[in-house]
Amino acid sequence: MKNTKRVLASLFTAILWLCPLTGNASEFNFAVNPVIPENQIDKNKTYFDLEMAPGAVQTVAVQLRNDTDQEVTITPTIASATTNLNGVVEYGLNDITPDDTLAYNMADLVEVPEEVVIPKQSQVDVALKIKMPQESFKGIIAGGLTLKETIKEEETQASEEQGLAIKNEYAYVVAILLRQSEEAVTPNLHLLNVEAGQINARNTINVTLQNPEATYINSLRLINEVTKKGQSETLYASDTSRMQMAPNSHFSYPISLEGQRLAAGDYHLTSVAYAGKSEDGQYKVMNEEGEEESYLYQWTFEKDFTIAGDVARNLNESDVSIEQTHPWIYVLIGVLLLLLVLFLLWYRRKKRASENQEL
């Protein structure tokens, strides 16, 4: 399954995680440049990766530059990192529920102004006040700063009057990683749940995985097989690599049914996950090109699950890839045909009786 581009109401987002901080003037009315402090772990990175002592307070800055001839208004927001259904880490605001293992919400640790105005042909600094938790911990607290241009009401009205169907809004997202030491944390992975569902109005088997540790799970590869409980024939399968999970996060990985109808019954999932792709890895597996890959970590999960009849029926009826059939229509047609035959028989009998009376 290939990672799909995420479209949120025509919000075009430039993710600055592992990417250069550059903006196209035709798209962005402002440019972003984090001011990297001395306690940055890797000063070559264009996002914040800070080592701070427990309870420490530090203010860092992000430079915003406006090269246009009009002032630009920016709304900064802070969010914890999450993992979306494609196995991609997100650093901006979204509707993903925080994981139960998330001890610290990035929004509670970083203060930003509610609004920033950049005068025309000017540059301003946005201050981020960071408060490291008092408690000692190992690993990483991950999140991001979203810088979204605020569209003025009069500009929106002007666009509507001109009949423009698409309103483009642009945002930068700068990752923020906080840690108290560089001591490594061993990754772990849990299987939380398996259930039938839908993605984009198409039936799926959703496998919910949890990363309970304060570290990233990198180079995640997931191989799934679904069978009827007690049987060996594979009904549904998937094999997806190059995924990543944020620290203390979960995501529901969808196994596509590729247009097949769901059937009620008891099922069994076998799932094997690999992570930490490395030449030194002890776990070997072949990729789609027939080449051997080595991973540092492996987890194997087995889980039974049940699809109820009403759940399967409702999902099948709303799956846009399944040609819908309506049995009641055929029943109705059959009843109408039967009534028509009975009527014709009755009419012929009545006509024949009338003819006999005339004789």
Phi and psi in degrees as a GROMACS rama.xvg file:
@    title "Ramachandran Plot"
@    xaxis  label "Phi"
@    yaxis  label "Psi"
@TYPE xy
-84.9126  147.61  LYS-2
-69.2084  128.092  ASN-3
-95.2203  151.905  THR-4
-73.3936  134.918  LYS-5
-92.1697  122.586  ARG-6
-114.476  120.746  VAL-7
-120.331  91.3599  LEU-8
49.1244  52.4986  ALA-9
56.6212  29.2201  SER-10
-89.3569  109.985  LEU-11
-93.8034  117.287  PHE-12
-113.479  130.96  THR-13
-97.4496  107.96  ALA-14
-84.3144  124.393  ILE-15
-102.138  28.7063  LEU-16
-91.5144  114.195  TRP-17
65.8241  20.4461  LEU-18
-128.059  152.758  CYS-19
-65.9199  149.576  PRO-20
-87.8421  80.7056  LEU-21
-129.208  149.504  THR-22
-133.754  143.913  GLY-23
-86.4241  128.081  ASN-24
-61.5811  -26.2756  ALA-25
-74.8243  -15.3749  SER-26
-110.128  -46.6499  GLU-27
-106.677  139.674  PHE-28
-94.7682  5.74749  ASN-29
-150.218  158.392  PHE-30
-119.788  155.642  ALA-31
-125.671  137.413  VAL-32
-145.722  101.422  ASN-33
-62.8331  138.109  PRO-34
-91.539  106.592  VAL-35
-77.4011  123.192  ILE-36
-84.3621  176.407  PRO-37
-68.3858  -29.1038  GLU-38
-88.6426  16.9584  ASN-39
-69.2368  130.555  GLN-40
-66.6332  -45.6995  ILE-41
-125.307  106.247  ASP-42
-73.645  -5.86549  LYS-43
-83.903  -11.7678  ASN-44
-80.0605  147.291  LYS-45
-99.474  18.9403  THR-46
-129.464  171.244  TYR-47
-86.4264  127.431  PHE-48
-137.018  89.4103  ASP-49
-107.513  138.794  LEU-50
-104.775  120.869  GLU-51
-133.605  153.658  MET-52
-78.4799  155.199  ALA-53
-55.3096  131.578  PRO-54
80.0632  -2.22075  GLY-55
-69.7415  149.1  ALA-56
-121.343  131.043  VAL-57
-144.711  142.606  GLN-58
-111.839  123.782  THR-59
-114.784  169.773  VAL-60
-133.574  151.253  ALA-61
-123.449  124.177  VAL-62
-83.1794  131.001  GLN-63
-115.687  128.235  LEU-64
-119.348  133.092  ARG-65
-117.01  110.082  ASN-66
-97.7146  7.28558  ASP-67
-89.3394  175.512  THR-68
-96.9925  15.3489  ASP-69
-133.316  149.303  GLN-70
-68.4688  150.064  GLU-71
-121.911  133.566  VAL-72
-106.372  130.026  THR-73
-118.093  138.401  ILE-74
-109.434  110.268  THR-75
-88.1366  141.242  PRO-76
-139.912  154.324  THR-77
-119.481  139.32  ILE-78
-146.812  154.928  ALA-79
-77.3817  153.392  SER-80
-72.6985  141.557  ALA-81
-132.35  175.086  THR-82
-121.699  125.707  THR-83
-88.3257  177.097  ASN-84
-66.7602  -14.4896  LEU-85
-88.4092  2.56915  ASN-86
72.3736  38.7134  GLY-87
-121.649  134.045  VAL-88
-77.5497  132.838  VAL-89
-114.526  138.176  GLU-90
-111.942  -2.12951  TYR-91
-104.022  177.066  GLY-92
-63.6284  139.775  LEU-93
-158.35  -178.228  ASN-94
-95.3911  9.33677  ASP-95
-72.6846  130.595  ILE-96
-70.2774  131.108  THR-97
-59.7053  146.173  PRO-98
-73.9269  151.87  ASP-99
-64.4941  -22.4402  ASP-100
-86.9487  -3.13531  THR-101
-72.9621  108.577  LEU-102
-80.3535  -31.8779  ALA-103
-132.175  123.739  TYR-104
-84.7392  126.477  ASN-105
-57.7223  -31.7344  MET-106
-65.0668  -22.6628  ALA-107
-86.0314  -11.4328  ASP-108
-105.774  -17.9407  LEU-109
-124.887  125.599  VAL-110
-102.663  134.124  GLU-111
-135.498  155.119  VAL-112
-65.9445  153.975  PRO-113
-69.7678  -28.3631  GLU-114
-154.54  145.193  GLU-115
-131.339  128.726  VAL-116
-107.55  124.459  VAL-117
-104.765  112.506  ILE-118
-61.5429  160.961  PRO-119
-61.3135  143.291  LYS-120
50.4422  45.713  GLN-121
-140.574  173.411  SER-122
-135.684  137.356  GLN-123
-132.745  158.729  VAL-124
-106.809  134.393  ASP-125
-100.946  123.088  VAL-126
-88.2668  133.548  ALA-127
-115.703  111.605  LEU-128
-92.0518  115.561  LYS-129
-107.746  130.378  ILE-130
-118.102  108.695  LYS-131
-71.0574  138.733  MET-132
-55.1332  148.595  PRO-133
-67.7905  -33.2982  GLN-134
-75.0114  146.913  GLU-135
-78.6548  142.333  SER-136
-150.541  159.145  PHE-137
-105.318  147.475  LYS-138
103.433  -155.279  GLY-139
-126.408  136.938  ILE-140
-100.521  120.23  ILE-141
-116.028  142.283  ALA-142
-168.53  -160.715  GLY-143
-160.674  157.839  GLY-144
-104.541  121.39  LEU-145
-101.564  129.804  THR-146
-118.681  103.788  LEU-147
-115.416  132.699  LYS-148
-71.4669  133.444  GLU-149
-89.0585  120.737  THR-150
-84.4858  125.324  ILE-151
-67.9084  149.762  LYS-152
-61.2964  -38.6681  GLU-153
-67.6113  -31.9455  GLU-154
-69.1012  -38.0854  GLU-155
-64.0281  -44.2816  THR-156
-63.4683  -39.6228  GLN-157
-63.5952  -38.6879  ALA-158
-65.2172  -40.7655  SER-159
-65.5188  -38.3631  GLU-160
-66.9694  -30.565  GLU-161
-82.2104  -1.8476  GLN-162
75.9339  26.314  GLY-163
-77.7893  128.155  LEU-164
-85.1437  -22.9662  ALA-165
-120.098  129.106  ILE-166
-109.786  114.257  LYS-167
-88.5776  128.402  ASN-168
-125.125  140.685  GLU-169
-122.956  145.631  TYR-170
-144.564  146.871  ALA-171
-101.54  145.546  TYR-172
-125.483  121.791  VAL-173
-109.52  120.079  VAL-174
-67.3456  145.9  ALA-175
-129.857  119.662  ILE-176
-117.167  130.649  LEU-177
-122.096  134.82  LEU-178
-150.606  157.683  ARG-179
-100.57  -13.1496  GLN-180
-160.968  169.703  SER-181
-96.1149  13.7411  GLU-182
-63.6273  128.558  GLU-183
-73.6252  147.133  ALA-184
-112.497  131.789  VAL-185
-72.337  126.566  THR-186
-64.8347  154.054  PRO-187
-143.931  159.907  ASN-188
-146.443  134.945  LEU-189
-121.553  147.511  HIS-190
-97.4077  117.213  LEU-191
-92.4038  -42.8804  LEU-192
-161.618  155.696  ASN-193
-136.328  128.784  VAL-194
-158.531  158.91  GLU-195
-76.9911  146.643  ALA-196
-163.713  -160.542  GLY-197
-142.611  146.366  GLN-198
-128.739  124.469  ILE-199
54.0226  42.7616  ASN-200
61.4486  31.9109  ALA-201
-132.674  137.834  ARG-202
-63.9025  140.558  ASN-203
-145.09  161.681  THR-204
-105.511  115.862  ILE-205
-96.1132  122.432  ASN-206
-106.277  110.838  VAL-207
-92.6132  118.242  THR-208
-111.739  147.047  LEU-209
-125.46  133.619  GLN-210
-101.232  101.635  ASN-211
-85.8504  -0.665233  PRO-212
-104.172  157.629  GLU-213
-85.0705  56.0066  ALA-214
-152.894  158.376  THR-215
-76.8544  147.015  TYR-216
-103.956  109.706  ILE-217
-103.273  157.017  ASN-218
50.8928  44.7738  SER-219
-74.8517  128.124  LEU-220
-121.371  133.506  ARG-221
-127.7  124.458  LEU-222
-117.329  120.307  ILE-223
-121.51  144.769  ASN-224
-137.747  134.373  GLU-225
-119.224  128.554  VAL-226
-127.308  165.695  THR-227
-67.2789  142.383  LYS-228
-58.7277  128.652  LYS-229
84.8607  0.927564  GLY-230
-118.713  165.936  GLN-231
-109.467  -14.8132  SER-232
-69.1976  127.699  GLU-233
-77.3217  122.008  THR-234
-91.5015  -45.0202  LEU-235
-135.066  145.472  TYR-236
-149.229  158.617  ALA-237
-156.526  155.726  SER-238
-150.488  106.11  ASP-239
-127.279  133.692  THR-240
-122.316  179.932  SER-241
59.9589  36.3637  ARG-242
-98.3783  170.874  MET-243
-149.611  144.511  GLN-244
-120.421  137.305  MET-245
-71.5624  156.878  ALA-246
-57.9283  140.965  PRO-247
48.1544  58.5604  ASN-248
-142.009  169.929  SER-249
-140.556  162.94  HIS-250
-155.003  154.041  PHE-251
-102.353  103.6  SER-252
-78.1971  125.667  TYR-253
-93.4187  126.303  PRO-254
-91.5956  115.597  ILE-255
-72.6685  139.908  SER-256
-91.2243  -5.0613  LEU-257
52.07  46.2775  GLU-258
87.4821  -2.14212  GLY-259
-77.7499  149.712  GLN-260
-78.317  142.536  ARG-261
-76.6826  139.857  LEU-262
-117.008  136.804  ALA-263
-64.709  148.253  ALA-264
151.184  -175.738  GLY-265
-98.8258  133.273  ASP-266
-128.75  168.459  TYR-267
-135.894  130.79  HIS-268
-105.711  131.957  LEU-269
-115.592  122.351  THR-270
-130.942  129.999  SER-271
-121.178  125.315  VAL-272
-116.121  137.854  ALA-273
-121.567  149.254  TYR-274
-152.345  162.131  ALA-275
69.7712  60.775  GLY-276
-61.2535  125.017  LYS-277
-160.462  146.186  SER-278
-63.6765  -21.5377  GLU-279
-89.4001  0.0722904  ASP-280
-68.7303  143.233  GLY-281
-89.5255  -12.2091  GLN-282
-100.17  117.071  TYR-283
-105.385  138.178  LYS-284
-153.216  146.029  VAL-285
-83.5706  141.771  MET-286
-94.3538  -175.941  ASN-287
-64.6746  -24.3889  GLU-288
-87.3663  3.69478  GLU-289
80.15  15.9322  GLY-290
-101.971  145.81  GLU-291
-79.2066  133.478  GLU-292
-117.181  147.819  GLU-293
-117.158  135.646  SER-294
-128.496  151.585  TYR-295
-81.2394  -26.7182  LEU-296
-130.654  148.893  TYR-297
-145.7  139.042  GLN-298
-133.296  138.712  TRP-299
-122.017  131.152  THR-300
-125.342  143.255  PHE-301
-129.459  131.552  GLU-302
-153.204  133.146  LYS-303
-88.0568  145.999  ASP-304
-150.276  160.063  PHE-305
-123.136  138.231  THR-306
-109.637  114.573  ILE-307
-72.4048  157.485  ALA-308
-62.2465  -44.1439  GLY-309
-67.9534  -33.083  ASP-310
-65.8845  -47.058  VAL-311
-61.7622  -42.9336  ALA-312
-63.3316  -46.2025  ARG-313
-65.1822  -40.7441  ASN-314
-67.5367  -41.3562  LEU-315
-63.5692  -37.4678  ASN-316
-69.2956  -27.2399  GLU-317
-100.854  1.03071  SER-318
-79.3669  117.028  ASP-319
-73.5098  -14.0604  VAL-320
-89.9643  -6.20762  SER-321
-101.359  128.719  ILE-322
-70.2921  116.369  GLU-323
-78.1869  137.318  GLN-324
-118.203  146.7  THR-325
-124.789  90.8878  HIS-326
-55.7669  -31.785  PRO-327
-63.7992  -26.0855  TRP-328
-65.8204  -42.942  ILE-329
-67.4915  -35.9144  TYR-330
-62.738  -44.5931  VAL-331
-62.6391  -43.1011  LEU-332
-61.8528  -41.9587  ILE-333
-62.1376  -42.1873  GLY-334
-63.1232  -43.0395  VAL-335
-64.0882  -41.0973  LEU-336
-63.5856  -40.9183  LEU-337
-62.1739  -42.7929  LEU-338
-64.0634  -37.327  LEU-339
-65.2694  -43.0783  LEU-340
-62.7367  -44.0861  VAL-341
-62.3877  -39.8132  LEU-342
-64.1862  -43.2565  PHE-343
-64.149  -40.7628  LEU-344
-62.816  -43.7912  LEU-345
-63.4627  -41.2647  TRP-346
-65.6105  -43.4016  TYR-347
-64.4882  -40.2334  ARG-348
-64.675  -41.9422  ARG-349
-65.0564  -41.3465  LYS-350
-64.501  -40.7359  LYS-351
-66.1304  -40.2978  ARG-352
-63.2791  -38.461  ALA-353
-66.4102  -39.7419  SER-354
-66.7975  -37.472  GLU-355
-66.8633  -34.6689  ASN-356
-67.28  -33.4372  GLN-357
-68.7906  -30.2951  GLU-358
